[in-house]
Amino acid sequence: MPRVRPNAFARWIGRSVLRLGGWRVVGTLPDLPKLVLIAAPHSSNWDGLWGFAAKLAMGLEVRVLGKRQLFWWPLAPLLRRLGVIPIDRSAPQGTVGQAVEMLMRADRMWFAVTPEGTRRRVRQWKTGFWKIAHAARVPILPAYFHYPERVIGIGELFHVGDDAQADIARLREWYRPWQGKCRGTV
């Protein structure tokens, strides 16, 4: 599992933010060097705050992609410290290709993404997370935000097959009980 060096202050900040917000984390993290972590439902910018607080509280090094345009002073150093990787959406190999390449090159890397690709309720999830996991030959770790009970949950590992639509349908069914900040489920 990609744990960062213990930083008591950062862990304290993460735990304090969660505690002040009334949030708790449930579930068990697997001891794997590489995986794709998906977080849903993604219905609010608040998801990022709670997700980063949980990441800090658990001392995890989880990478996420951010638009290159977000990396301006003074935000850039903070984003990099939080594990955000600038992505060039116009690159020839595309976002999926860049993510797969990063995972393949790394000895240890947990890569997080929201399957909806937006904060709005969607009929279909984007397939990028599945393509990344499939191409990099790593499992998917589903995590959820359940706002009514203020829970961030960690699910069981999901191993992708060769049928993206069937795999995504099974994952969406697993996410059905969890509610985001905005009304509705995944």
PASE-743907 format. One record per atom (N, C-alpha, C): x, y, z. Coordinates in steps of 0.001 Angstrom, whole numbers, padded with zeros to 6 digits, always signed. Example, Ala and Ser with C-alpha at 12.3 -4.5 7.8 and 13.67 -1.06 7.14 Angstrom:
% PASE-743907
+013190-005690+007800+012300-004500+007800+013200-003300+007800+012850-002250+007080+013670-001060+007140+012900+000030+007870
//
This chain:
% PASE-743907
+000861-001174+000000+000000+000000+000000+000902+001231+000000+000591+002223-000788+001457+003390-000882+001244+004380+000266+001835+004084+001396+001762+005023+002516+002932+005984+002416+002686+007214+002735+003761+008193+002757+004484+008090+004088+005639+008720+004162+006331+008740+005451+005397+009361+006478+005388+008815+007678+004485+009368+008686+004736+010862+008899+003714+011637+008690+003762+013065+008945+002640+013329+009928+002998+013352+011189+001998+013465+012251+001125+014703+012086+001717+015811+011659+000945+017044+011519-000093+016916+010400+000324+016385+009246-000617+016221+008132-001732+015255+008507-001387+014171+009199-002418+013215+009613-003375+013867+010607-002853+014677+011505-003684+015388+012478-004646+016337+011763-004125+017049+010741-004984+017963+009977-006111+017169+009311-005768+016074+008649-006785+015261+007983-007835+014741+008954-007380+014186+010080-008331+013673+011083-009184+014794+011654-008580+015967+011877-009326+017099+012437-010398+017596+011479-010062+017694+010194-011044+018141+009200-012217+017162+009146-011908+015865+009128-012981+014866+009111-013840+014956+010377-013188+015055+011516-013916+015122+012784-014801+016365+012852-014246+017522+012453-015026+018763+012476-016219+018703+011526-016056+017987+010416-017154+017838+009461-018120+016723+009823-017784+015937+010850-018650+014832+011265-018490+013588+010407-017388+013479+009663-017163+012362+008754-016352+011260+009414-016571+010042+008915-015756+008905+009344-015457+008049+008121-014371+007290+008215-013961+006409+007131-014187+004975+007583-014805+004159+006717-015044+002751+007034-014480+001882+005912-014138+000668+006265-013610-000264+005279-012131-000516+005493-011615-001468+004735-010221-001874+004864-009490-001623+003559-008315-001038+003684-007491-000779+002511-006657-002011+002189-006584-002379+000914-005775-003541+000536-004286-003196+000549-003468-004205+000715-002021-004019+000697-001512-004354-000701-001726-003437-001619-001313-003608-003019-000487-002402-003450+000508-002624-004280+001326-001490-004717+000657-000600-005758-000217-001172-006596-000836-000392-007663-002313-000716-007777-003109+000318-008000-004529+000132-008273-005124+001436-008766-006340+001333-009264-007132+002506-009626-008240+002605-008587-008278+003729-007894-009311+003970-006888-010369+004851-007538-011617+004402-007495-012696+005247-008016-013538+005728-006841-013946+006987-006906-014749+007588-005844-016035+008134-006450-017156+007701-005888-018470+008127-006380-019457+008054-005217-020593+008614-005280-020970+009601-006278-020188+010899-006077-019807+011502-007183-019086+012776-007159-020101+013850-007513-020641+014486-006478-021750+015408-006708-021465+016831-006228-020265+017067-005680-019989+018374-005106-018485+018599-005023-018082+019867-005027-016673+020188-004781-016258+019779-003373-017215+019637-002473-016916+019198-001109-016295+017803-001100-016603+016979-002100-016029+015635-002170-014504+015699-002141-013952+016682-002831-012500+016841-002854-011942+017146-001479-012608+018030-000747-012150+018363+000607-012169+017126+001499-013294+016407+001508-013394+015224+002373-012449+014120+001910-012311+013958+000603-011403+012942+000074-009949+013230+000422-009521+014480+000260-008143+014828+000609-007922+014744+002113-008933+015090+002914-008805+014954+004367-008623+013490+004747-009390+012600+004134-009255+011164+004413-007881+010664+003996-007409+011098+002855-006086+010722+002347-005011+011140+003339-005079+012375+003827-004106+012851+004813-004234+012082+006125-005461+011884+006584-005684+011204+007859-005113+009790+007868-005193+009111+006730-004701+007734+006646-003235+007670+006220-002650+008816+005895-001257+008841+005478-001017+008163+004150-001974+008279+003229-001866+007616+001928-001307+008538+000859-000543+007949-000028-000101+008665-001209-000970+008185-002367-001962+008984-002686-002885+008677-003769-002752+009804-004779-002597+009451-006031-002429+010439-007099-003754+010680-007813-003979+011929-008176-005144+012306-008980-004667+013224-010093-005413+013273-011162-005072+014158-012261-005820+015472-012112-005147+016547-012472-005772+017859-012470-005434+018579-013758-006347+019405-014226-006088+020176-015439-004815+020993-015259-003984+021001-016253-002730+021756-016208-002993+023227-015887-004159+023748-016303-004488+025152-016090-004655+025504-014609-004856+024501-013744-004984+024758-012305-003643+025040-011642-002557+024741-012322-001238+024821-011722-000600+026198-011912-001109+027155-011156-000578+028509-011131-000229+028836-009681+000647+029813-009501+001066+030212-008158-000078+030914-007468-000385+030664-006229+000280+029794-005254-000354+028407-005139-001277+028080-006021-001990+026807-005932-001130+025609-006344-000241+025791-007304+000545+024677-007854+001324+023894-006791+002097+024528-005908+002850+023751-004918+001937+022951-003983+000808+023539-003602-000134+022828-002730-000723+021617-003450-001139+021792-004696-001709+020684-005456-000699+019545-005601+000545+019884-005930+001569+018843-006062+001789+018116-004745+001803+018857-003646+001991+018261-002315+000846+017305-001980-000352+017609-002475-001521+016765-002222-001613+015578-003185-000668+015472-004118-000653+014335-005032-001370+014562-006342-001660+015815-006667-002321+016116-007929-001254+016235-009019-001474+015549-010117-000541+015529-011242-001145+016359-012365-000391+017354-012871-000941+018133-013991-001050+017274-015244-002177+017378-015904-002417+016574-017109-002656+017503-018287-002092+017131-019406-002276+017877-020641-003361+017170-021445-004552+017721-021434-005693+017070-022104-005535+017031-023616-004632+017857-024155-004448+017870-025609-003309+016953-026053-002679+016243-025138-001560+015362-025485-002032+014265-026440-001160+013840-027370-001561+012847-028373-002048+011526-027778-001433+011059-026692-001850+009779-026129-003090+009916-025244-003550+011146-025003-004761+011370-024239-004567+011142-022751-005589+011470-022005-005552+011344-020557-005371+009894-020137-006104+008980-020748-006001+007561-020398-004580+007066-020645-004024+007391-021794-002667+006962-022118-001635+007487-021138-001787+008750-020742-000860+009333-019778-000966+008635-018425-002186+008338-018004-002394+007673-016709-001836+006251-016732-002084+005522-017814-001572+004158-017939-000046+004178-017901+000555+005101-018628+002015+005202-018650+002568+005472-017251+001921+006368-016506+002382+006657-015134+002296+005416-014254+001178+004695-014350+001008+003482-013542+002025+002409-013914+002258+002244-015191+003190+001211-015649+004625+001524-015223+005004+002789-015236+006366+003186-014861+006613+003112-013359+005574+003320-012568+005744+003409-011114+005887+002028-010468+006681+001965-009412+006758+000749-008612+005529+000637-007719+005089+001782-007216+003935+001853-006333+003133+003093-006720+001849+002897-006970+001008+004049-007291-000462+003685-007166-001153+004467-006365-002604+004407-006329-003081+005638-007078-003936+005390-008051-004420+006448-008921-005917+006601-008697-006369+007795-008346-007789+008014-008046-008466+008827-009144-009722+008473-009413-010503+009161-010436-011988+009028-010092-012769+009992-010548-014221+009889-010380-014804+009357-011688-015558+008272-011627-016049+007653-012864-017083+008483-013619-017761+009394-012926-018752+010205-013635-018102+011235-014542-016903+011687-014169-016214+012692-014962-016749+014095-014775-017690+014272-013887-018308+015575-013616-018996+015498-012265-019450+016661-011765-020180+016660-010492-021690+016534-010697-022129+016590-011940-023563+016451-012215-023950+014979-012281-025218+014723-012022-025740+013365-012181-025676+012996-013659-025172+011804-013952-025021+011373-015342-025718+010033-015543-026132+009783-016777-026744+008493-017110-025679+007414-017262-024531+007802-017813-023462+006840-018046-022163+007361-017450-021385+006441-016909-020059+006791-016436-019114+006858-017622-018063+007640-017466-016968+007638-018429-016262+006291-018295-015617+005848-019343-014960+004537-019304-013454+004632-019029-012937+005839-018879-011496+006019-018707-010905+005239-017550-011583+005230-016402-011053+004510-015242-010907+003021-015538-011904+002460-016263-011850+001042-016621-010710+000793-017607-010569+001670-018600-009508+001521-019592-008124+001587-018938-007975+002474-017962-006700+002601-017250-006402+001314-016489-007363+000837-015708-007163-000387-014918-006889-001581-015833-007642-001689-016912-007492-002809-017848-006116-002784-018509-005722-001627-019040-004446-001524-019750-003253-001690-018807-003369-001187-017591-002264-001290-016622-002296-002611-015859-003360-003396-016067-003530-004690-015397-003506-004561-013877-004313-003615-013385-004434-003404-011940-005910-003466-011558-006210-003811-010309-007612-003834-009880-008146-002435-009599-009446-002382-009443-010145-001147-009081-010565-001268-007627-010328-000191-006864-010791-000123-005484-011921+000902-005429-013172+000446-005244-014280+001402-005173-014371+002049-003784-014533+003362-003789-014745+004128-002557-015963+005006-002783-016664+005314-001707-017890+006098-001872-017988+007207-000837-018759+008231-001208-019160+009297-000302-020644+009080-000036-021019+008934+001229-022436+008787+001569-022781+009937+002514-023326+011007+001935-023565+012237+002681-024595+012122+003796-025691+011350+003646-026660+011304+004750-026042+010859+006080-025079+009962+006026-024435+009473+007259-023006+009975+007402-022572+010810+006462-021213+011359+006446-020160+010265+006590-020206+009366+005637-019296+008220+005622-018525+008206+004299-017236+007983+004421-016409+007658+003258-016114+006181+003406-016557+005391+002451-016417+003941+002548-015462+003373+001522-014789+002319+001923-013867+001597+001048-014478+000228+000787-014623-000130-000477-015214-001413-000842-014165-002495-001047-014620-003606-001601-013729-004728-001918-013098-004493-003290-011924-005042-003490-011256-004922-004781-012125-005493-005899-012082-004841-007047-012829-005269-008218-011812-005540-009323-011794-006748-009829-010876-007110-010903-011620-007029-012231-011094-006224-013152-011773-006010-014427-011611-007219-015328-012625-007424-016167-012577-008470-017189-012304-007815-018532-012861-008396-019576-012668-007838-020912-013898-007109-021433-014968-007064-020646-016204-006414-021059-016430-005165-020201-016032-004019-020741-016126-002760-019995-017553-002471-019548-018519-002635-020451-019898-002286-020118-020443-003158-018982-020136-004454-019018-020599-005356-017953-019934-005015-016630-018634-004747-016651-017919-004384-015422-018468-003091-014829-018666-002090-015683-019177-000804-015207-020592-000951-014666-021408-001765-015299-022774-002007-014798-022727-002645-013408-021823-003598-013198-021696-004229-011874-021232-003215-010828-020281-002362-011183-019807-001344-010251-020907-000335-009928-021637+000086-010943-022729+001042-010701-023790+000437-009782-024061-000835-009942-025024-001501-009062-024504-001510-007622-023221-001750-007446-022633-001736-006100-022778-000350-005468-022674+000692-006266-022750+002074-005759-024186+002557-005500-025182+001804-005936-026569+002257-005869-027006+002798-004492-026632+002193-003363-027125+002703-002073-026519+004033-001622-025405+004432-002178-024683+005590-001652-025182+006884-002275-025390+007906-001429-025931+009182-001891-024908+010292-001752-024753+011059-002823-023874+012217-002807-024523+013397-002113-023866+014528-002158-024378+015739-001517-025666+016189-002174-025700+016122-003498-026920+016450-004237-027819+015223-004244-029086+015396-004318-030047+014306-004285-029747+013234-005331-030029+012020-004975-029909+010935-005931-028673+010089-005686-028630+008971-006347-027504+008068-006248-026755+008057-007564-025801+007185-007661-024959+007111-008856-025777+006643-010046
//
